[in-house]
Amino acid sequence: MKVVFIGDIVGNVGRETVKRLLPWLKDRYQPHIVIANGENAAGGRGINAAITRELFEAGVHGITMGNHTWDNREIFEFIDDEPRMIRPANLPPGTPGRGYTVVKAGNKELAIVNLIGRTFLPPSDCPFRKADEILSELRKQHKCILVDFHAEATSEKIAMGWYLDGRASLVLGTHTHVQTNDDRILPEGTAYVTDAGMTGPRDGVLGMERENVIRKFITGMPTRFQVAETKWHLNGVFVDIDEATGRANRVQTIRVDEDSWIPA
């Protein structure tokens, strides 16, 4: 099974980039399933129903979230009824939505799991114990499993990769918006990347207008961040999974920007 994961989609620039590049990605990588992190898709904070439909209509099969899941209150109106969207599974019991699901496309099935880290992020339940709980159930029926670990600290993400080696097909990090150059297959067959990167404005600061971010660093004063309107880039991950074993055959980071992309 071939899977493409699109790194954190930021604002309108990110959404338009996904719509522009998905046909190219599908031609180049021939993915059976496309997953994207959408927690910044609505103006850099959260997601709404219209944008969710927009991403699915563009060809995304499943959406993961993160610490900005609840920034747009409209999500409370539809997250319980949208089985293709997941939020971090280790949020407290009773939280709306679901932390994992099975995405289907044609005759292919991919289980996807969303977790959030605890280092430098708001309090949550232990992601490692929650991963144990979820994977013990999923692995009874599914071999192909993708885990999006939305976390700040690289050490926490690397630890999760090793912890899940042999139990997930792909463990990748999101949240920092900066793609890491450490894609590899771990000894027990799990593909791993510390951070998939972001999709959206290339020349901002993590997708935001750089002038305001710089001003905040210099002055320390509260500053309103706005999604930048610059040239785009798309970051993501491609993985080829052996459906018989769930082990990764190949993993590769994807990095394309407006200056280097050549339309088909």
N, C-alpha and C positions, 0 to 999 in steps of 0.2 A: 504494500500500500504506500502510495506517495502522498505526502502531506506538506502543504505550505502554511506556515504561521506568519502572520503579518504583525510586526511590532506596533506598540501603542499608537493608535490613530489619534492625531491631535487636530481638532478643529476642522473647519471647512477645507483648508488646504490638504489635510490628511485624507478626508473623505473623497475629495476630487482626485487625489493621487491614486487611491485604491480603485476607483472606477476607471481611471485612465489606464492603469497598469495591469489590472487583473486579466484581461485578455492576453496580454503579453506574458504574464507569469504562467498562465495556463498553457500557452503554446510552448514555452521554454521548459517548464518543469513537469508538465503533464500530471498535475496533482489530482488525486481522487477527491480529496477533502481540503478545504481552505478554512483556517481558523484565524481570528483576529482579536487583539485586545482592544476594546472599545471604550475604556473608562474615561478617556479624554476627548471623545468624539464630538461632544456638544460644547463648542466654545472653549475647549481645553479642560472642562470640568463636567464629568458625568455623561449621560446619554439620555435621549428621549425616544418615544415610540416612533416618530417619523424617521429619525436617523437609523434606528434599529432596522426598520423596513428597508431603508435605502441601502444599507450594507448587505442585507440578505438578497435583495433584488440585484445587487451588483455581482453576486456570486459567492459571498461568504456563507459558510455552512454553520458556523458556531462562533459565539462571542464570549470572551472572558472579560473580567473586570478587575477591580483593585481597590485602593484606598479612596478613590473618588466615586465609588459606586453610587452613593446617595446624594451627590452634590446637586443633581437635578431631580427635584421632588417628583416629577412626572413618572419616574421609574417605579414608584410604588403602585402605580395604576396598572402596570402590565408585567412586571418581572415574575410574578407567581404563575402567569399564564403563558410564558414564553419558554418552552423547554430547550430551546437552542442557545439560551443565554445563561451563564453561570457567574456567580459572585464568589468571593473567597469562602471556602467551606468551613474554615476555622473561626468564623464570626460566631457570636454567642447563639445558643439555641433560641429559636423563635424568630430569628432574623428572616425577613422575606427572601424569597427566591431559593435557589438550590446551589450547592457547591460543586456538583458534578453532574454529568449527563452523558448520554450516548448519542453522537451525531451520525446520521445516516445519509449516504449519497449513493444512489444506484444500489449495488450489492455490497457496498463497503460500510463498515461500522468502526467508528473511532470513539473510545471513551475519553472524555476530557475532564480534567480536575483543575480547580482554581484554589490556590492557597495564598495566604498573605503572611509576610514575615513579621517578627516582633521587635527587631532591632531598629531603632530610630523611627518607628511607626506607632500609631495608636495601639493600645492593648488589644490583644486577641488571644484565643485559645492556642495551645501548642500546635503548630503546623505539622510537626513530625508525628505526633501521636494521631492527629486527624488523618494524616496520609496513611498511617498503618490501618486505621479503621476503614477508610474508603477503599484502599487497594485490596484489602483482604476480601471485600465483597465483590469488587469489579473483576478481580482475577478469576473468580469462579466461572465467569461466562465470557470474558473479554481478554484477548492477548495484546491488542494494540491500544496503548494508553498514553495520552499526552498530559503532562502536568505543567501548568503555568504557575510558577512561584513568583508572586508579585512582592518583591522585597528590596530593601535599600542596601543592605550590607552584602558585599560580594562573598564574604566568608560564610554567611548564613545560606546563600544560594549554593555555593560549592558543597557545603556540608549536606544539603538536601540532595544534590545530585548523587553523591556517594551513598547516602542513606537509601536512596531508591534504586540504586544500580541493580539491574536484574528484575526489578518489579514494575518498571515503566519503560515504555519505548523511547520517550523523549521527555527530558526535564529541561525546561528553559526558564530563564528569569525575564521579568518585565519590571517596569517602574522607573529605572534610572534614565531611560531614553537614549542611552549611549551604548551602541552595539559593542560587544566584546569579541576579541579575536581568539577565542578558546574553544571553538567547536571541536568536539571529539566524541568518540565512542568509548565508554568506560568498559572495564574488563568483562562485566557480566552482560554487556549488550545494550546498555542504555545510552542513547545519544544525549549529549549535554552541551548547553551554551549558557554562560552566566547571564547575559542580557541580550535579548533579540533586537534592541534598539527601538527607534520610533519612526513613524510615518507621518510626515507633515512638513512644516516650514524648516528648511535646512539651515537658514542663516540667522535664526533666533537663538535664544538660550533655552534649550530643552523644549523648543516650540513656541516660546513666548518672545514678545518684542524685547530685543536686547537692551535698548536704552533704559527702560524702566527697571529691568533686573540689575543692570550696572549701577543705576542711581540708588537702588536699595542697598547694594553692597557698600557703596561709598558713604551714604548718609545714615544707614540703619533705620530710616524712617519707613513707615508703612507705605506701600506702593501698590497700585492696582495693576495686575498683570493682564495683558491682552495677548491673544494668539497672534503671532507674527504673520505678516502677509509677504512672504519671500518666495524664492524658488523652493521647489519641493525636493524631498528625498524619501525613499522607501527602504526600510530595513526589515528584515525578517529571517526566517529559517526554513530550509527545506530538509525533509527527512524521508528516507525510503525504509520502510519497515517490512520485515519478513512476517507475513500474516500467520504462518504456521507456528512461529515461536514468540513473536512479539519483539524480537531483537532488532535493533537498527542495523541496516546494511550500510547506510551512508548518511552523513549529515553535512550540511553546508550552509553557511550564512549567506544571506542575500542583501546586497547593498546597491541601490540604484539612485542616481540623482538627475535632476533636470538637465544638467550639462552633459552628462555621459550617456543618457538613454537615447537609443536610436529606435524610433518607431518601426514596427514591422511593415 
